[in-house]
């Protein structure tokens, strides 16, 4: 498959996952994977495929908890197989950029329940992912920083500790700077998703700066731009902060 066609099909699969139905995107990603012509393309698709399985599990949470758990267990297994395969291949062939992406996704706190001392392991994955992303000078370092902040917040909460630590505040400031450093060459969809992730982190660490009204504006923005996955995450976050308010 030539690079232009690969990019086109991959973009279609990503937009299906982020804006419409993640379960349908799985088939699209598998199709792209089968047609990928080299190891770089295959590694890239594997990382996106794992994320599609994650979002597929997430989408069942509100409608049917047992279905969510079923998909989460299935997703965790497939997700790990895909990412560990990508990570081991990347490590062996020195594809450090794809190894960074694999570790970033394996660091998601949702998977901590399936590992002994899972959140600590996730935090280590997130740290290594950020280090590799910086080493490779990846353009989307804001995404890696957001992932590290997410797991550190969950780790602090699990220990009954304050989440607004100096380290987490420092990382939020870094995330903000990294977002502002993004060039116009980054896809609009990516910039939108990363901006909402940044604003969510600011709301968690500096709650006095972000009101219910501002959070709802973020949610409306996500819905307006078809960012269904981010809208779902924001809705859950708003309900946690303001359980008496509609979200």
N, C-alpha and C positions, 0 to 999 in steps of 0.2 A: 504494500500500500504506500503510495507516495505521501510525502509529509503534509501537503495541502489537504488531501482527502482525510488523512488521519486527524488533523486538527479540526476539520469540519465535523466529523463523526463524534469525536471526543467532546467537542463543544456542545453538540446536540444532547449527548448523554448527560453532561454536567447540568445543563439547563433543565432537563427532565427531572433530575434528582433535586435540584434546588428550588425550582419554581412549580413543579407539578407533582408527579407521582414517583417517589424513590423506588418503589417496587418495580415499576416499568423500566426504570433506568438500569436495573441489574441486567436485563436482557440486552440492552443497548451496549453496556460496557463489555459484556461477554462477547458480543459480536465484534466490537472493536479489537478486543484482545486476540480473538482468533485470526484477525486480519493483520495484526501488527507485524511488521517486517523485521524488527530488531529488538534486542534486549532492552534498550532505552524506552522504546514505545511500550513494551510489555510491562516493565516496571511501573511506568506512569499509570497505565490502565489498572494494574493490580491495586495501587494505592487508592484510586478513585472507586474501584469496585468494593473495597473494604468499607469505605465511607458510605456507599449506597446501602450495604447491608445494615450498617449502624442506623441510618436514617429510616430504613424500612421497619426496624424494630421500634424505633422511637415513635413512629406515626400511629402505633396501635395503643399507646399508653392511655389515652383518654377514653377510648371506646371499649376496650376490653383488656383488663389488667392481665388475665391469664394468657391472652394472646400475645400481649407485650412481652411477658416473661418467656413464653415459648420462642418468640422471634429473637429475643435478646440472647437466650442460650444458644440458639442456632447461629445467630449473627456473630456471637462471640467466638464460636468455634471456627466458622468460615473466615471471619475477620482476622483472627490470629494466624490461621493457615496462610491466608493471602499475604498478610504483613510480614510474618516471619520468613516466608519464602522470599518476599521482596527484600527484606532486610539482609538475609543471609547471602542472597545473590549480590546485592549491592555491596556488602562488606567485602565479598570475595573478589569482585571485579572493580572495586573502588568507585562505585557509583554512589558517592557520598551524599549527593543531593537527594536521591530517592530513598536512601537509608534514613535521612533526616525526616522526610515526610512520613515514612513508615513508623518511626519512633514517635513522631508527633501524634499520630492517630492512636497508637497503642497506649499513649499516656492518658487517654480520656478516662475521667473518674468513673464513668458508668461501668467500666469493666473491672473496677477494683474489687467488687464482690466475688469475683471468680478466682482471685489470687490470695495467697496468704500475705498479710501485710500489704494488700493491694495498692492503697493510696501512696504508700512510701515508694513502691515500685513504679507507679505511674509518675511520681514526681521525679524520679531518677531518669525515666524515659524522656520526660519533658525537658529536663536540663540538658541531656545529651543531644536531643533534637535541636535545641536552640544553639548549642555550641557548633554543631555540624552546619546548621543554616548560616551562621555567621562565617564559619570557615569557608563555605562554598559561595559566600556573598549572594545568597538568594534574595530576590527582590521582595518576597512575601514574608520577611522576618516578623512583621506585625502579627501574622497568623500564628507563628510559633510562640511569640511572647504571650499572646492571648491564651494559648493552650497551657502554658506554664502557670499563668495567673489562676486559671480555672482550677487546676489540680491543687495548687498551694492553698487556695481559699477552702476547698473541700477538706484538705488535710487539717487545716487549722480548726475548722468547724468540728471535725471528728474528734479532736482533742480538747474541745471546749475552750479554744483559745481565741483571742481577738484576731479578726481578719485584716484589720487596717494596720498591719505591721509596717515597719520602715522598708523591708524588702519588697513587700507586695506593692506599696505605694510607689517605690522606685520603679518597679516593673510596669506599673500603669502609666507613669510618666514616659517611660521608654516606649511603651506601646503607642502612646499619643504621638510622640516624635516620629516613630517609624511610619505611622499612617500619613502624617503630613509630608514625609519624604517621598511617598509614592509618586511615581511619574504618571503622566497621562497615558503611557503605553500599557498600563495594567488594565485588564478588562473591567468594564464598569460594574459587572456583577460582583467581581471579587472585591472591588473597592467598597461597594455598598454593604456587603456581608461583613467585611472587616471593620467598617465604621460602626455598625450596630454592635459588634462584639466589643469594641472599645468603649462605647457609651454604656453598655451593660456593666463592664468592669468598673467604670467610673461610678456608676450608681451603687455598686456593691461596696466599694472602698470609701467613697465620699457620699454617703446617703443624703447628707444635707444639701448637696448641690443638685440633686435630681429629684423632682417632685413626681407625684402620681401623674399629673397632667403631662409632664415631659416624657415619662415612660410610655404613656398612651400615644403620644405623638410619634415615638419611635416605632411602636407597634403598627400604627396606621401607615407609616412610611414603608415598613417591611411589607405589609399587605398590598399597598398600592403598587409596589415594584415587583410583586409576585414572589417575594422571598419567603416562601411558606415555612421552610425549616426554621429560619430565624424568628419568624412571627410566632411559631409554636413555643420556642424557647423563651421569648420575651413574655408571652402570655403566662407561662408557668412561673416565671420570675416575679411578675406583677402580682400574681395571686399569693405568692409567698410573702411579699412585702405588705400587700394591702388586701387581706382576705375578705374584707367587707365591701370592697369595691368591685364593680364588674370589670372583667378582663377578656 
